[in-house]
């Protein structure tokens, strides 16, 4: 009976969709990132947007602290969080990305005339102005981008719990105990949803997300 018990236990082992480290401590990471639509990279691989992991119920669950998270968004400086620097298995990351300082690429900005001893020497400003090279012509303005498509909230119900979810081939997360996910937002369009769970048949389906406030999708894994 003992070998049979071991075999059944192995069949129920959760298969995490990432590299499992030697130290298993089931880390939960809640991400409170500003702006909340910043990209989240796990060990260099994109796994979603920060808002998708912003609550305890939707926290990113990892098998070990031996991982690195990077937060990136266009127009902001990226931030890195090394999870090995945290001792608690329940981690809340509160990070505000800093906006990149604007600069005019290739444009030479003349320096102001030197002020010596707090007094501007008569004629200095005029001389400096005469030596200043003319600024290059400004580039033509780019046409205004079209209106951004509104996001649709996906009410996703997945059973059983701990099912690995992928969207367009990218890991999104594991389904919670309740099976209900309410923090997924996508632009209207076509997406391929995949789900994997040991002991169950793989799920794959192309889904058309319509325009609207909410869209309901149910994934019931079959043994």
Secondary structure, DSSP 8 states (H G I E B T S, - for coil): -HHHHHHHHHHT----SS---SS---EEEEEEEESTT-EEEETTEEEEEGGGG-SGGG-EEES-S--EEEEE-TTB--EEEEGGG--SSEEEEEEE--B-----TT---------BTTB--TTHHHHHHHH-------------------EEEEEEEEESTT-EEEETTEEEEE--TT-EEEEEEEESEEEEEEEE-TTS--EEEEEEE-SSSEEEEEEE---
